[in-house]
């Protein structure tokens, strides 16, 4: 199915989160009758059979196992300009506040630096500085996002201690019908609280197997005001994003693509003096108590290049995917500078089995963390760490009869690590995972999963390598996570209800941001709790509510709100999302987040309720035009996001989120 921006608003009824659950329920209900027929068909022919979607790969089963997909329709509904907007409506995924440069993503309270994160399959490294976000990304061209909470499969890549996040962007053929040769998309937007102008121009075309997509985005504005009417310093948007994607597909389905992207944030940020009198930007804080703020120009940049080969019409057993990618993430925090790089590759094949698939192959990466300071004496630091990994993996997904579906896999990784003091470390580790989907009745299904993941070594924070003294590596070792989920789901007609218990335990995480330069210091992290959801899907509307309770601890104690590279306190969070096609031209909807008081922490974290609404209009008289009104934080709540840095600390003033904001967006697809 082609998903393009010219489709009518009915597309929202086909692919939203709630509809995915209903679709999966229909597939499961028909499995009991279809499985014997499929087996008989396979036995009576020597030709390969195209299998239906495996039950364990269906959206409802994956959701209960902790694997959530943010679809194209949901992205359109949320109209995101930052990753915080992107994950609105997902209770298990929280995002810290502030400008794009500061935003970090947390999955059940675990920071994304402990997850395997990819963009179009390309592995991403972590942030070079702890006061900035990990992955700077402009969501304009996103096609979907897949989030795995704890149970990362073997073919998702190495290092998925807390799960994985996979961002996928659009190609030209996602925006064009087969008989179209050229098109474009222009977006202009503004709002009353921070963004003066956000504009995007995307051009795309295809002819004789060749295709291209070129896109540029720019956002500028002023510091936003919170719900109390106070201006929050250092929050002005100043974002640039450029994307180029090119591809060629032969008549027999051999496809090669190349993608390049660059995203930059150059806004004015609040900085305070630190060690040696150096200034450090801290865009994740509103203020640091006792340290006057100075407004300076900070910098965050990400570049990524990816070359991919696939066979889209494989014959027999050979269905390969080959990918090579390079990305770098740079931070200039004024007093220090850091650069993380990652060169990675994947070579895998997918075999079609009579009852499922087997994906197996090899992947590798070489990553570096390099930094320097602009100080003198003890604060005149410079250093670099390097790490290499080679992994072998296999992941099988199978339907075993009419009621049982399995996913299971193994991977082995071999790593070498070169420390900043020149010492070398090497280690190997085995990872395994397994999940089962069992149909108990026509409406009730059980899901369970286990995973043990070898995490290997961790690169230190690039910008602070050897800062304040040479780093030491006594006790430096590898990490491992153990994760489990157990849940039930109920599907009947338009209704779907699910709930799952989860626990993720990550042991022996070496200090990424070491105290006293001790990189060998080890920490244990746990996140446990419950994920639940209820949804209703009608012909013209849907409504969904998800709930997450996550108790996040470090070394047996409640985690703090500045546990950089580990996680954040969560507690109880509800997320709501809905949409209604009033007519073919009009659609309304919204999202809401409700965070209850969190008493698990040393200092109680306050509750808050935030509602966001939108209305979209597509006039029939002008093909491809959409006008949209957004109202963010309808009740003008003065609040701090549950995952924001510095909550409850006496020496920090945490960032308040934007107050009531009216936004207008015009999008024209030609």
TORTIDO-591825 format. One record per residue (C-alpha): x, y, z; residue in one letter. Coordinates in steps of 0.02 Angstrom, whole numbers, plus 50000, padded with zeros to 5 digits. Each point is the difference from the previous one (the first is absolute). Layout:
N
<<X,Y,Z>,'a'>
...
end
This chain:
670
<<50000,50000,50000>,'x'>
<<50068,50169,49951>,'x'>
<<49993,50124,50143>,'x'>
<<50010,50175,49931>,'x'>
<<49944,50169,50056>,'x'>
<<49866,50015,49866>,'x'>
<<49895,49860,50072>,'x'>
<<49837,50051,50081>,'x'>
<<49978,50007,50187>,'x'>
<<49928,49825,49992>,'x'>
<<50179,49936,50008>,'x'>
<<49993,50033,50186>,'x'>
<<49869,49866,50018>,'x'>
<<50113,49875,49914>,'x'>
<<50160,50013,50099>,'x'>
<<49988,50082,50171>,'x'>
<<50060,49907,50153>,'x'>
<<49826,49945,50049>,'x'>
<<49962,49939,49823>,'x'>
<<50158,49897,49999>,'x'>
<<49936,49909,50155>,'x'>
<<49832,49967,49918>,'x'>
<<50083,49937,49841>,'x'>
<<50112,49883,50098>,'x'>
<<49848,49934,50094>,'x'>
<<49919,49956,49834>,'x'>
<<50155,49908,49944>,'x'>
<<50005,49900,50161>,'x'>
<<49817,49956,49991>,'x'>
<<50026,49927,49827>,'x'>
<<50160,49906,50041>,'x'>
<<49913,49845,50065>,'x'>
<<49915,49973,49832>,'x'>
<<50140,50059,49886>,'x'>
<<50148,49906,50074>,'x'>
<<49945,49824,49944>,'x'>
<<49958,50066,49827>,'x'>
<<50171,50080,49987>,'x'>
<<50086,49839,50050>,'x'>
<<49899,49902,49872>,'x'>
<<50041,50126,49864>,'x'>
<<50184,49991,50040>,'x'>
<<50003,49810,49996>,'x'>
<<49916,49990,49830>,'x'>
<<50116,50114,49904>,'x'>
<<50185,50012,49969>,'x'>
<<49994,50189,49983>,'x'>
<<50031,50120,50143>,'x'>
<<49849,50063,50094>,'x'>
<<49978,50181,50055>,'x'>
<<49962,49986,50185>,'x'>
<<49876,50115,50085>,'x'>
<<50058,50114,50140>,'x'>
<<50067,49896,50143>,'x'>
<<49891,50018,50154>,'x'>
<<50146,50045,50111>,'x'>
<<50047,50137,49875>,'x'>
<<49824,50073,49999>,'x'>
<<49984,50172,50079>,'x'>
<<49895,49944,50149>,'x'>
<<50121,49861,50049>,'x'>
<<50151,50113,49979>,'x'>
<<49920,50137,50104>,'x'>
<<49972,49881,50145>,'x'>
<<50179,49938,49985>,'x'>
<<50058,50180,50018>,'x'>
<<50026,50038,49816>,'x'>
<<49905,50156,49948>,'x'>
<<49986,50074,49826>,'x'>
<<49963,50184,49975>,'x'>
<<49919,49997,49829>,'x'>
<<49997,50127,49860>,'x'>
<<49820,50043,50043>,'x'>
<<50044,50030,50182>,'x'>
<<50146,50110,49948>,'x'>
<<49883,50101,49890>,'x'>
<<49876,50017,50144>,'x'>
<<50134,50059,50121>,'x'>
<<50079,50122,49875>,'x'>
<<50169,49993,50090>,'x'>
<<50137,50130,49992>,'x'>
<<50105,49913,50135>,'x'>
<<50017,49823,50068>,'x'>
<<49895,50054,50150>,'x'>
<<49854,50032,49883>,'x'>
<<50035,49837,49909>,'x'>
<<49971,49891,50153>,'x'>
<<49846,50090,50066>,'x'>
<<49870,49867,50035>,'x'>
<<50128,49868,50053>,'x'>
<<50000,49976,50189>,'x'>
<<50153,49887,49999>,'x'>
<<50107,50126,49903>,'x'>
<<50040,50163,50088>,'x'>
<<50107,50145,49939>,'x'>
<<50090,50134,50098>,'x'>
<<49959,50183,49969>,'x'>
<<50075,50156,49925>,'x'>
<<50065,50035,49826>,'x'>
<<50039,49860,49877>,'x'>
<<50184,50003,50052>,'x'>
<<49952,49947,50178>,'x'>
<<49870,49864,49970>,'x'>
<<50037,49821,50053>,'x'>
<<49887,49849,49972>,'x'>
<<49964,49875,50139>,'x'>
<<49914,49831,49979>,'x'>
<<49920,49941,50163>,'x'>
<<50121,50120,50084>,'x'>
<<50158,49933,49916>,'x'>
<<50101,50128,49903>,'x'>
<<50019,49970,49813>,'x'>
<<50191,49990,50019>,'x'>
<<49968,49825,50071>,'x'>
<<49894,49952,49850>,'x'>
<<50047,49952,49823>,'x'>
<<49949,50154,49898>,'x'>
<<49998,50002,49810>,'x'>
<<49943,50119,49863>,'x'>
<<49957,49907,49839>,'x'>
<<50098,49854,50072>,'x'>
<<50156,50104,50034>,'x'>
<<50067,49983,50178>,'x'>
<<50007,50161,50101>,'x'>
<<50124,50044,50137>,'x'>
<<49958,50089,50163>,'x'>
<<50014,50185,50044>,'x'>
<<50171,50079,50021>,'x'>
<<49943,50104,50150>,'x'>
<<49881,49953,50140>,'x'>
<<49901,50163,50001>,'x'>
<<49945,49972,49819>,'x'>
<<49890,49872,49915>,'x'>
<<50065,49838,49926>,'x'>
<<49927,49998,49824>,'x'>
<<49963,50167,49915>,'x'>
<<49867,49961,49870>,'x'>
<<49872,50101,49903>,'x'>
<<49839,49897,49988>,'x'>
<<49937,50083,49840>,'x'>
<<50033,49852,49885>,'x'>
<<49973,49857,50121>,'x'>
<<49899,49854,49933>,'x'>
<<49990,49896,50158>,'x'>
<<50088,49968,50166>,'x'>
<<50016,49830,50082>,'x'>
<<50036,49992,50187>,'x'>
<<50051,49840,50090>,'x'>
<<49985,50002,50189>,'x'>
<<50125,49876,50072>,'x'>
<<49982,49851,49882>,'x'>
<<50110,50051,49853>,'x'>
<<50013,49862,49866>,'x'>
<<50171,49937,49947>,'x'>
<<49988,50083,49828>,'x'>
<<49965,50173,50076>,'x'>
<<50187,50027,50025>,'x'>
<<50123,49996,50144>,'x'>
<<49987,50089,50166>,'x'>
<<49811,50004,50021>,'x'>
<<50008,49985,50190>,'x'>
<<49836,50091,50028>,'x'>
<<49923,49964,49829>,'x'>
<<50010,50096,49837>,'x'>
<<49933,50150,49903>,'x'>
<<49996,49990,49810>,'x'>
<<49958,50159,49903>,'x'>
<<49954,49978,49816>,'x'>
<<49987,50145,49878>,'x'>
<<49901,50014,49838>,'x'>
<<50067,49962,49826>,'x'>
<<49937,50081,49841>,'x'>
<<49891,49850,49961>,'x'>
<<49912,50021,50168>,'x'>
<<49940,50169,49937>,'x'>
<<49963,49959,49817>,'x'>
<<49877,49885,49913>,'x'>
<<50081,49878,49877>,'x'>
<<49943,50104,49850>,'x'>
<<50064,50166,50071>,'x'>
<<50170,50069,49954>,'x'>
<<50018,50155,50108>,'x'>
<<49926,50080,50154>,'x'>
<<50033,50116,50144>,'x'>
<<49948,50045,50175>,'x'>
<<50004,50175,50075>,'x'>
<<49963,50030,50183>,'x'>
<<49990,50168,50089>,'x'>
<<49956,50018,50183>,'x'>
<<50003,50122,50144>,'x'>
<<49936,50009,50178>,'x'>
<<49969,50126,50137>,'x'>
<<50129,49934,50123>,'x'>
<<50177,49978,49937>,'x'>
<<49997,49957,49816>,'x'>
<<49999,50149,49883>,'x'>
<<50016,49894,49843>,'x'>
<<50023,49818,49957>,'x'>
<<50017,49959,49816>,'x'>
<<50037,49844,49899>,'x'>
<<50025,49973,49814>,'x'>
<<50011,49823,49934>,'x'>
<<50018,49951,49816>,'x'>
<<49993,49821,49938>,'x'>
<<49992,49905,49836>,'x'>
<<50017,49832,49915>,'x'>
<<50030,49937,49824>,'x'>
<<50056,49834,49924>,'x'>
<<50049,49928,50169>,'x'>
<<50093,50155,50060>,'x'>
<<49931,50104,50143>,'x'>
<<50054,50149,50104>,'x'>
<<49942,50103,50148>,'x'>
<<50073,50167,50054>,'x'>
<<49939,50091,50154>,'x'>
<<50045,50151,50105>,'x'>
<<49921,50061,50162>,'x'>
<<50027,50157,50104>,'x'>
<<49925,50054,50165>,'x'>
<<50032,50166,50089>,'x'>
<<49918,50090,50144>,'x'>
<<50013,50067,50176>,'x'>
<<50004,49929,50175>,'x'>
<<49831,49930,50051>,'x'>
<<49894,50049,50151>,'x'>
<<49941,49871,50127>,'x'>
<<49826,49983,50072>,'x'>
<<50036,50136,50128>,'x'>
<<50046,50122,49862>,'x'>
<<50185,49995,50043>,'x'>
<<50127,49995,49859>,'x'>
<<50108,49844,50006>,'x'>
<<50179,50051,49954>,'x'>
<<50100,49910,49867>,'x'>
<<49852,49914,49916>,'x'>
<<49995,50090,49832>,'x'>
<<49987,49884,49850>,'x'>
<<50141,50014,49872>,'x'>
<<49997,49840,49899>,'x'>
<<50064,49955,49827>,'x'>
<<49973,49831,49919>,'x'>
<<50051,49937,49827>,'x'>
<<49964,49830,49923>,'x'>
<<50048,49921,49834>,'x'>
<<49943,49825,49952>,'x'>
<<50036,49914,49834>,'x'>
<<49956,49827,49937>,'x'>
<<49997,49884,49852>,'x'>
<<49896,49843,49981>,'x'>
<<50026,49879,49856>,'x'>
<<49861,49912,49908>,'x'>
<<50034,49840,50098>,'x'>
<<49992,50087,50171>,'x'>
<<50183,50035,50040>,'x'>
<<49997,50163,50098>,'x'>
<<50141,50113,50057>,'x'>
<<49975,50161,50097>,'x'>
<<50109,50138,50071>,'x'>
<<49944,50122,50134>,'x'>
<<50087,50151,50074>,'x'>
<<49936,50115,50135>,'x'>
<<50061,50144,50107>,'x'>
<<49908,50077,50148>,'x'>
<<50063,50149,50101>,'x'>
<<49942,50100,50150>,'x'>
<<50091,50168,50017>,'x'>
<<49889,50091,50123>,'x'>
<<50049,50116,50142>,'x'>
<<50008,49899,50160>,'x'>
<<50020,50036,50185>,'x'>
<<50175,49962,50066>,'x'>
<<50074,50005,50174>,'x'>
<<50178,49997,50065>,'x'>
<<50071,49832,50052>,'x'>
<<50170,49925,50036>,'x'>
<<50144,50118,49964>,'x'>
<<49880,50143,49966>,'x'>
<<49950,49923,49833>,'x'>
<<49826,50032,49934>,'x'>
<<49891,49848,49964>,'x'>
<<49833,50006,49911>,'x'>
<<49864,49912,50099>,'x'>
<<49846,50007,49886>,'x'>
<<49917,49867,50109>,'x'>
<<49988,50121,50149>,'x'>
<<49909,50164,50022>,'x'>
<<50128,50057,50129>,'x'>
<<50140,49937,50110>,'x'>
<<49981,50070,50175>,'x'>
<<50143,50116,50048>,'x'>
<<50073,50006,49825>,'x'>
<<49945,50146,49891>,'x'>
<<49950,49953,49823>,'x'>
<<50085,50071,49847>,'x'>
<<49918,49985,49830>,'x'>
<<50118,49924,49872>,'x'>
<<49989,49911,49832>,'x'>
<<50003,49812,50022>,'x'>
<<50012,49870,49863>,'x'>
<<49934,49825,49973>,'x'>
<<50019,49913,49833>,'x'>
<<49969,49827,49927>,'x'>
<<50055,49934,49830>,'x'>
<<49953,49830,49931>,'x'>
<<50040,49906,49839>,'x'>
<<49926,49831,49954>,'x'>
<<50020,49883,49851>,'x'>
<<49877,49855,49989>,'x'>
<<49973,49854,49881>,'x'>
<<49847,49887,50005>,'x'>
<<49916,49873,49887>,'x'>
<<49815,50039,50000>,'x'>
<<49947,49850,49894>,'x'>
<<50112,49859,50063>,'x'>
<<49991,49827,49926>,'x'>
<<50042,49845,50098>,'x'>
<<50097,50019,50162>,'x'>
<<50102,50156,49960>,'x'>
<<49918,50161,50062>,'x'>
<<50145,50110,50054>,'x'>
<<50015,50171,50081>,'x'>
<<50168,50089,50004>,'x'>
<<50023,50167,50086>,'x'>
<<50148,50113,50038>,'x'>
<<49981,50161,50097>,'x'>
<<50097,50138,50085>,'x'>
<<49937,50132,50119>,'x'>
<<50074,50129,50116>,'x'>
<<49928,50107,50139>,'x'>
<<50088,50159,50050>,'x'>
<<49973,50111,50151>,'x'>
<<50079,50169,50036>,'x'>
<<49956,50040,50180>,'x'>
<<50115,50156,50002>,'x'>
<<50119,49940,50135>,'x'>
<<50017,49827,49923>,'x'>
<<49977,49921,49830>,'x'>
<<49959,49819,49959>,'x'>
<<49976,49887,49849>,'x'>
<<49926,49825,49993>,'x'>
<<50018,49899,49839>,'x'>
<<49931,49832,49945>,'x'>
<<50046,49896,49848>,'x'>
<<49885,49848,49987>,'x'>
<<49943,49866,49881>,'x'>
<<49877,49857,49987>,'x'>
<<49999,49849,49886>,'x'>
<<49847,49889,50022>,'x'>
<<49886,49881,49909>,'x'>
<<49819,49952,50032>,'x'>
<<49946,49822,49965>,'x'>
<<49816,49961,49971>,'x'>
<<49949,49845,50097>,'x'>
<<49839,49902,49982>,'x'>
<<49942,50069,50166>,'x'>
<<50096,50163,50014>,'x'>
<<50164,50088,49967>,'x'>
<<50182,49991,50054>,'x'>
<<50108,50157,49997>,'x'>
<<50186,49973,50023>,'x'>
<<50160,50093,49963>,'x'>
<<50146,50104,50061>,'x'>
<<50014,50179,50060>,'x'>
<<50141,50110,50060>,'x'>
<<50039,50173,50062>,'x'>
<<50149,50110,50042>,'x'>
<<49960,50145,50114>,'x'>
<<50103,50141,50074>,'x'>
<<49977,50131,50135>,'x'>
<<50119,50148,49982>,'x'>
<<50003,50163,50096>,'x'>
<<50098,50148,50062>,'x'>
<<49978,50146,50117>,'x'>
<<50043,50183,49979>,'x'>
<<50069,50017,50176>,'x'>
<<50174,50003,50073>,'x'>
<<50090,49901,50134>,'x'>
<<49892,49856,50067>,'x'>
<<49858,50050,49885>,'x'>
<<50108,49995,49843>,'x'>
<<49942,49827,49946>,'x'>
<<50007,49903,49839>,'x'>
<<49970,49816,49966>,'x'>
<<49918,49863,49898>,'x'>
<<49925,49827,50024>,'x'>
<<49966,49872,49863>,'x'>
<<49895,49842,49995>,'x'>
<<49976,49862,49870>,'x'>
<<49864,49869,49995>,'x'>
<<49965,49853,49884>,'x'>
<<49840,49901,50025>,'x'>
<<49920,49844,49928>,'x'>
<<49812,49980,50019>,'x'>
<<49849,49894,49956>,'x'>
<<49816,50036,50038>,'x'>
<<49857,49881,49957>,'x'>
<<49816,50045,49996>,'x'>
<<49876,49857,49980>,'x'>
<<49817,49953,50015>,'x'>
<<49992,49827,50081>,'x'>
<<49825,49943,49962>,'x'>
<<49840,50098,50019>,'x'>
<<50028,50069,50174>,'x'>
<<50186,50019,50037>,'x'>
<<50121,50123,49921>,'x'>
<<50183,50021,50048>,'x'>
<<50145,50119,49977>,'x'>
<<50172,49950,50062>,'x'>
<<50179,50042,49962>,'x'>
<<50183,50001,50048>,'x'>
<<50146,50115,49968>,'x'>
<<50182,49999,50048>,'x'>
<<50105,50159,50006>,'x'>
<<50187,50023,50008>,'x'>
<<50067,50169,50056>,'x'>
<<50164,50092,50017>,'x'>
<<50017,50163,50095>,'x'>
<<50144,50124,49998>,'x'>
<<49999,50113,50153>,'x'>
<<50054,50182,50009>,'x'>
<<50158,49947,50094>,'x'>
<<50049,49879,49860>,'x'>
<<49951,49840,50090>,'x'>
<<49903,49867,49905>,'x'>
<<49853,49890,50051>,'x'>
<<49914,49858,49908>,'x'>
<<49849,49891,50038>,'x'>
<<49868,49890,49922>,'x'>
<<49819,49975,50049>,'x'>
<<49846,49899,49955>,'x'>
<<49823,50070,49992>,'x'>
<<49837,49905,49985>,'x'>
<<49815,50040,49991>,'x'>
<<49835,49910,49985>,'x'>
<<49818,50051,49991>,'x'>
<<49837,49904,49981>,'x'>
<<49824,50047,49947>,'x'>
<<49865,49875,50053>,'x'>
<<49816,50012,49951>,'x'>
<<49902,49947,50155>,'x'>
<<49824,50036,49936>,'x'>
<<49919,50091,49855>,'x'>
<<50028,50165,50091>,'x'>
<<50142,49970,50124>,'x'>
<<50185,49981,49960>,'x'>
<<50153,49974,50111>,'x'>
<<50171,50076,49961>,'x'>
<<50163,49968,50090>,'x'>
<<50181,50041,49964>,'x'>
<<50175,49986,50073>,'x'>
<<50165,50075,49944>,'x'>
<<50178,50000,50064>,'x'>
<<50106,50128,49907>,'x'>
<<50187,50023,50009>,'x'>
<<50036,50186,49994>,'x'>
<<50188,50000,49987>,'x'>
<<50100,50156,50043>,'x'>
<<49938,50179,50006>,'x'>
<<50087,50150,49923>,'x'>
<<50024,50143,50121>,'x'>
<<49934,50175,49975>,'x'>
<<50097,50072,49854>,'x'>
<<50006,50183,50054>,'x'>
<<50071,49959,50172>,'x'>
<<50132,49867,49960>,'x'>
<<50140,50027,50128>,'x'>
<<49918,50161,50062>,'x'>
<<50069,50047,50170>,'x'>
<<50128,49860,49995>,'x'>
<<50041,49842,49903>,'x'>
<<49865,49868,49999>,'x'>
<<50038,49832,50083>,'x'>
<<49932,49830,49951>,'x'>
<<50022,49885,50151>,'x'>
<<49854,49879,50003>,'x'>
<<49943,50048,49825>,'x'>
<<49883,49862,49940>,'x'>
<<49849,49957,49892>,'x'>
<<49815,50016,50038>,'x'>
<<49852,49883,49982>,'x'>
<<49812,50021,50009>,'x'>
<<49862,49875,50041>,'x'>
<<49823,50044,49950>,'x'>
<<49830,49917,50015>,'x'>
<<49820,50040,49951>,'x'>
<<49837,49908,50033>,'x'>
<<49832,50061,49939>,'x'>
<<49823,49967,49942>,'x'>
<<49897,50085,49866>,'x'>
<<49814,49998,49963>,'x'>
<<49930,50039,49828>,'x'>
<<49814,50007,49960>,'x'>
<<49925,50102,49861>,'x'>
<<50056,50181,50014>,'x'>
<<50074,49976,50174>,'x'>
<<50176,49947,50047>,'x'>
<<50069,49990,50177>,'x'>
<<50175,49944,50050>,'x'>
<<50116,49999,50149>,'x'>
<<50177,49938,50033>,'x'>
<<50119,49988,50146>,'x'>
<<50181,50041,49957>,'x'>
<<50172,50000,50080>,'x'>
<<50167,50052,49926>,'x'>
<<50160,49983,50103>,'x'>
<<50165,50066,49932>,'x'>
<<50156,49954,50100>,'x'>
<<50178,50067,50001>,'x'>
<<49976,50159,49899>,'x'>
<<50167,50087,50001>,'x'>
<<50005,50186,50038>,'x'>
<<49974,50100,49839>,'x'>
<<50011,50162,50099>,'x'>
<<50129,49945,50131>,'x'>
<<50019,50080,50171>,'x'>
<<50184,50034,50029>,'x'>
<<50040,49925,49831>,'x'>
<<49960,49822,50059>,'x'>
<<49936,49916,49841>,'x'>
<<50002,49831,50088>,'x'>
<<49862,50049,50122>,'x'>
<<49848,49888,49973>,'x'>
<<49814,50031,50021>,'x'>
<<49846,49887,49992>,'x'>
<<49837,50066,49927>,'x'>
<<49826,49924,50012>,'x'>
<<49833,50051,49926>,'x'>
<<49845,49901,50045>,'x'>
<<49815,50028,49995>,'x'>
<<49845,49985,49892>,'x'>
<<49945,50055,49826>,'x'>
<<49815,50002,49957>,'x'>
<<49888,50064,49861>,'x'>
<<49819,50010,49946>,'x'>
<<49940,50054,49829>,'x'>
<<49841,50017,49898>,'x'>
<<49997,50009,49810>,'x'>
<<49848,50054,49901>,'x'>
<<49969,50032,49816>,'x'>
<<50041,50186,50013>,'x'>
<<50088,50019,50167>,'x'>
<<50116,49920,50125>,'x'>
<<50047,50027,50182>,'x'>
<<50142,49922,50098>,'x'>
<<50069,50012,50176>,'x'>
<<50163,49927,50060>,'x'>
<<50067,49989,50177>,'x'>
<<50176,49968,50064>,'x'>
<<50066,49978,50174>,'x'>
<<50189,49987,50006>,'x'>
<<50104,49991,50158>,'x'>
<<50178,50044,49948>,'x'>
<<50145,49970,50120>,'x'>
<<50189,50019,50002>,'x'>
<<50092,49881,50117>,'x'>
<<49838,49965,50093>,'x'>
<<49954,50182,50030>,'x'>
<<49875,50110,49908>,'x'>
<<50084,50078,49849>,'x'>
<<50031,50188,50001>,'x'>
<<49949,50125,49867>,'x'>
<<50182,50028,49948>,'x'>
<<50054,49817,49981>,'x'>
<<50080,50037,49832>,'x'>
<<50022,49852,49882>,'x'>
<<49892,49891,50114>,'x'>
<<49819,50058,50012>,'x'>
<<49870,50107,50088>,'x'>
<<49861,49972,50127>,'x'>
<<49831,49962,49920>,'x'>
<<49864,49942,50119>,'x'>
<<49821,49998,49933>,'x'>
<<49966,50076,49828>,'x'>
<<49842,49996,49894>,'x'>
<<49999,50047,49815>,'x'>
<<49843,50027,49896>,'x'>
<<49978,50022,49813>,'x'>
<<49849,50015,49887>,'x'>
<<49943,50054,49829>,'x'>
<<49835,50023,49908>,'x'>
<<49967,50024,49814>,'x'>
<<49852,50119,50008>,'x'>
<<49994,50002,49809>,'x'>
<<50118,49962,49856>,'x'>
<<50068,50177,50022>,'x'>
<<50005,50020,50189>,'x'>
<<50090,49903,50136>,'x'>
<<50018,50041,50184>,'x'>
<<50099,49915,50136>,'x'>
<<50126,50018,50138>,'x'>
<<50115,49926,50130>,'x'>
<<50012,50015,50188>,'x'>
<<50126,49953,50133>,'x'>
<<49960,49976,50184>,'x'>
<<50142,49970,50123>,'x'>
<<49953,49956,50178>,'x'>
<<50104,50050,50150>,'x'>
<<50157,49895,50013>,'x'>
<<50037,49951,50180>,'x'>
<<50134,49874,49954>,'x'>
<<50132,50136,49993>,'x'>
<<50090,50084,50145>,'x'>
<<49907,50162,49962>,'x'>
<<49820,49979,49942>,'x'>
<<49974,50044,49816>,'x'>
<<49839,50098,49968>,'x'>
<<49857,49945,49890>,'x'>
<<49941,50088,49842>,'x'>
<<49870,49986,49863>,'x'>
<<50031,50063,49823>,'x'>
<<49876,50002,49855>,'x'>
<<50042,50036,49817>,'x'>
<<49867,50019,49864>,'x'>
<<50001,50023,49811>,'x'>
<<49884,50026,49852>,'x'>
<<50053,49964,49821>,'x'>
<<49910,50059,49843>,'x'>
<<50029,49942,49821>,'x'>
<<49899,50106,49878>,'x'>
<<49939,49901,49851>,'x'>
<<50025,50151,49888>,'x'>
<<50190,49998,50022>,'x'>
<<50076,49829,49975>,'x'>
<<50137,49954,50122>,'x'>
<<49974,50146,50121>,'x'>
<<49978,49974,50187>,'x'>
<<49973,50137,50128>,'x'>
<<50021,49954,50182>,'x'>
<<49970,50087,50167>,'x'>
<<50087,49932,50155>,'x'>
<<49970,50051,50181>,'x'>
<<50137,49937,50113>,'x'>
<<49981,49994,50189>,'x'>
<<49817,50053,49989>,'x'>
<<49983,50032,50187>,'x'>
<<50162,50105,50007>,'x'>
<<50075,49881,50129>,'x'>
<<50163,50054,50082>,'x'>
<<50094,49836,50013>,'x'>
<<50163,49908,49976>,'x'>
<<50006,49842,49895>,'x'>
<<50022,49843,50105>,'x'>
<<50163,49959,49910>,'x'>
<<50076,50174,50008>,'x'>
<<50171,50023,50078>,'x'>
<<50018,50071,50175>,'x'>
<<49825,49964,50068>,'x'>
<<49996,50011,50189>,'x'>
<<50181,50058,50019>,'x'>
<<50043,50147,50113>,'x'>
<<50144,50065,49892>,'x'>
<<49908,50000,49834>,'x'>
<<49845,50084,49929>,'x'>
<<49923,49876,49879>,'x'>
<<49925,50058,49835>,'x'>
<<49815,50036,49992>,'x'>
<<49912,49943,49842>,'x'>
<<49914,50123,49881>,'x'>
<<49836,50076,50055>,'x'>
<<49845,50011,49891>,'x'>
<<50055,50010,49818>,'x'>
<<49898,50030,49843>,'x'>
<<50081,49935,49841>,'x'>
<<49953,50013,49817>,'x'>
<<50073,49887,49865>,'x'>
<<49971,50001,49813>,'x'>
<<50057,49850,49899>,'x'>
<<49988,49985,49811>,'x'>
<<50038,49841,49906>,'x'>
<<50020,50030,49813>,'x'>
end
